[in-house]
Amino acid sequence: MTDTREALQGLIHAARADLAEDLDALTEAQWARPSLCAPWTVEETVAHLTSAAHMTPARWILSMAGAGFRADVHNRRRLDEHRGATPAETLSRFRAAVPLTRAPSGHTAAWLGEVVVHGQDVRRPLGLTRVPAIEATTAVAEFFAAKNFAVNSRTVAEGLHLEATDGPFTSGNGPSVRGSTEALVMVLAGRRACLDELTGDGVPTIRQRI
């Protein structure tokens, strides 16, 4: 696992830059398409990523307190704050956030997971085929399998043997679940749309859990 903060931040910056490049030629209709992170559109999901890139622990606490510690209200307020008047402005704001190193907490692998998962939330409905770097998806998969943080990923993985077919990631013991590292990450993050990309006798258990 890539486990230094600096290395993980480098992967975050690269993942943001790749996503910004992929979004450069979208039409208005594509920006309005639903992402895999319901109920957000593609544009709203990108604005959420911009918001996360500007968040610090103090800002997060203040925003959550102001939202009555309702995560959906906090996310919506911050999303609206960083969404532009047009999709082009939303993308411009996201591009400006690419090199930022701020985060709501020191769980850097989790914030890499934000970019990896939401990036695929956007790409997959649009038919964009870029897959995040294996170093990035492996670091996120290892974090997700070890900890419930923002998503209940450890609970989803509990008692199962997860194995990537395209990289070094493996985790746990029990019924087998195999697939690309990206697909495993997306399923651990609760994306049911990716379940059919997994094989093994542990898949029905994951299907029930998410």
N, C-alpha and C positions, 0 to 999 in steps of 0.2 A: 504493500500500500504506500502511496505517496503521502507521507505523514507530517511533513513540515508545513508550517503556516505559509511560508513564502512560496513553496512549490504548489500548494493548493490554490493560493491566490493567482499564481501564474496560469493555472488551468482555468480558473474563473474568468480571467481577462481574455484568454484565448477562446473560451466558449461564448462569451458575450460578442467578441469580434466576429466569430463565425456566424452567429445568429444575425447580427446586424447586416452582414454581407448577404445572407440568404433572403432577407426581407426587403432588400433595396428596390426590387422591381415589382412589388406587389401592387395589384389594382385595388381600387376602393372596395370592390366586392370582396376581395380576399381578406382585406383588413377587417371586414365586418363578419367574417365567417366564424362560427363557434369553434373554440379551441377544445382540447380534451379536458380542460379544467373548467367544467361547467360551474356557473353559467357565463363565464367570461368569453368575450370574443378574442380574436387574435390580437387586436389592438389593445384591449384591456389587459391581456396577459403580459404583453410587452411593457405596458405602463407599470404593471405590478413589479416587474423585474427592475425597472428604473427606480421605483420607490425603494425596493430592498437594497439597491446599491448605495442609496443615500442614508440608510438607517444606521443609527448608532444605538448603543444600549440605552442611553438617556432619552433619546428621541422615541425609542420603542416603548419605554415605560410610560412616558408622558402621553403618547398617542393611545396606548392601550387603556390607560386610566381614563382618558377623555372619552374613550369608546365604551366605558363601563366594563372593560376587560372582555368585550365581545370581539373575537378575532375577525369575524366577517365585517363588522362595522369599521374596525381599524383598517383592514385591507382595502375596503371600498373608499374610505376617505383618502388614504395615501395614494391609491391608484388614481383617483380623480385629480389629486394634486399634481401628479406627474404626467398625466395624459395631456397631449397637445390639443390645440384647436382643430388640427387636421392630422391624419395619419403620418404625413411627412414630418410634422413637428414632433409627434410622438416618437418616431424613429430617430430624429435628430437628438432628442433628449436622451434616448437610450444609448446612442453612439457616444455622447458626451460622458456617459456613466461607465463606459467600458473599462477605463483604467483605475476606477475608484477601489479603495481597499477597506471601506467601512462595512460594518455588519452589525446586526442587533446583538450578537454575542460572539464568543470566541470559538464557536463550533464551526470552523471554516469549512469542513467537509459537508456540513449541512447546507451551507450557503452555495457551495458548488453544486449540491444536489438541486437547489432551487433553480439554478440556471440550466442544468442538464435536463431536468424533468419538464420545466415550463418551456424550454426550447423545443423539446419534442412534442409537448402539448400543442405547440404552434405548427411545427413542421409537418407532422403526420396528417392533419386534416387538409393541409395545403398540397400534399403530395411531394413535399421537399424531401430529398433522399439523404441529405447529409446525416451521418451518425456521429455523435460526440466521440472524441478521442478515447481510446481504450483506457488510457491512464486515468482519465476523468471518470468514466463510468465505473471502473474498478474501485477507485477511491470512494465513490458514492455508494456502491453496492456493499462494500465492507462496513461503512458507517451505518447504512440502513439496516443491515443484518444484525448489528450489535446494539442499536439504540433506538428507542422510540423518541423521536424529536421532530415536532411539526407534523409528521405522519407516523402512523402506528406500524412501522415497517418491521420492527423486531417481533412484534406479535404475529404479523403475517408469516414471518420466516420460522417461527418457533417449532422445533421438533421435525424440521425438514432438512434434507441435504440439497442445498442449492449449488449448481455447477454451471459455470459459463462455458459455452461451446466455442467462444472466440477469444478467450483470454484466461488469465490465471485465477480468476475469482472462484472460490469454493467456500462453503460455510455450512456448518451444522451436520447433524446426523439424523437419519430417518428416511422416510419415503423421498424418492428423487424428484427434483424439479430442474430441468435443463433448458437452456435457451441462450440467446445472445445476452451479453452483459447489459446492453441497453434495455432489452425486453424485461430482464429480471429487475432492473432498477425501476422501470415504469410500473411493473406489477407491485413491487414492494411499496411504491408510492400510491397504490390504490387505483391504478388505471386498468379497468377491466377490459378495455379495448385491446390490450396487448396479451391477454390470457391465451389466445389461440396460437401464439408464437412459442409457447412453452410445451414441453413434453415431460412425461414421467408420471409415476403413480402418486406423486404428491400434489399434482395439479388440482384435482377435485377439492383437496383441503384448502388450497389457496383460494380457489373460486368461492368457497363458502365464506372464507374470512373477509373478503373484500366486497 
